[in-house]
């Protein structure tokens, strides 16, 4: 973020970072990008530590993260059945329309997760 000034933060009681103020000048875009990145990471960390770890315990391993994604190794009998229990956390609009979990309810909703399964060409990870 070259050319940006240092963002200001105010810590709430739950230790969640939030922007203290956004100044309307040339660096507003830089501040906004920094704030959205922090909010995105906070949502991902909460999903992992508040939902995945309590649900799966040692059967869930975080392989790596990116700015807007988590890659996890999860051992379970049926991941789709597990998703059904908390479907409000997932955007299943990318599933086949004939799939039982397919729904447009959370399509492009901020803070929900889109599930991808299998191996993709852009994914590089080693699980030891």
N, C-alpha and C positions, 0 to 999 in steps of 0.2 A: 504494500500500500504506500508506494512512494508518493510524496507530496501531501500526505494526509497529516493532520495534527493528531496528537494523542487523544483517544476517546476518553470521556469521563464516565465513571461508573459509580453507581450507588448500590450498596449491598443491602438486600432486604433481610428480614429475620431468618428466612429459609436458605440464606447464602446463595440465592440465585442472582447472577449478575443482570442488571438492567441498565439501559441508558439513563444517565442523569439528565442530560439535555442534548438536544440536537440544535445546533446553531445554523440559521439559514444564511449560508454563504457558499462560496465555491467548494468547500470541503464537506458539505452536507452529504453528498453522495458517498464519500469515503467513510464517514461516520455510519451511515445507514448500512453499508456493506459489512462493516465490522460488527455492528449490532446483530444483523441477520445471521452472520456466521456463528456468533456466540449463542444465539437463541437456537439455531439448528443443532449445534453440538449438545446443548443442554437437553433438548428433546430426545436426542439419540441416547445420551447417557442415562436419562431417566427411564427410557424404554428398556435399556439393557439391565440396569441395576434394580429397577422397581418392578419389572414384569418378567423378563427372561430368566434372570438369576434366581429369584424366588420360585419360579415355576419349574425350572429344570435343574437347578443346583449345579453339581459338577458335570452334568451331561451337556452343559452349554459352555462353549469356549468362544471367546471373541478372537477372531483371527486377525482382523485389521479393520480400520475405519478410514473413511475419506471425509471430505467436507460435508457430504450429504448422504452417507451410506454406512451401514455396518455389514460386515461379513462374519457370520457365526457358523460354527459347527455344532449342530444340535442332534442329540441322540434321543429319538422318540419313536413310538410305535406308529403314530399317524399324525403328521404335522397339520394336515388339513382339519382333522378333528379338534386338535388343540386350538387352531385359529378360530374355529366355530364358537368356542367358549367366550372369546373376546373379539368378535368380528368388528366391533367399533374402532379397534386399533389399526385396522388394515384397509388399504385400498385394493380391492380385488378386481378392478376394472380391466386389468391386463390379462385376466384368466380367459379361457375359452368361454364363449357365451353359453355353452352347454354344461359347463362345470357347475356343481351345486353351490359353490361359494361365489360365483360371479355376481357382481352387483355394481351399480353406478352410484350407490349412496355416498361413498366417500371419495368419489372421483375428484381429484385436485383439491382435497381438503388439507389445509396446513396442519402438520403434526401427526398425520397417520402414515403408516408404512406400506409400501408396495413390496409384495413378496416376489422374489425371484428364486427359482430352484434350479439346481444342476450346475453344469460347467459352462462358462462363457469364455469366448476368446480373450476378452479383456481382463479376466480374473486371473491373477497370479498369486498363489498362496501355498505355503507349505505347512502342514499340520504335523507336529511332532508329538 
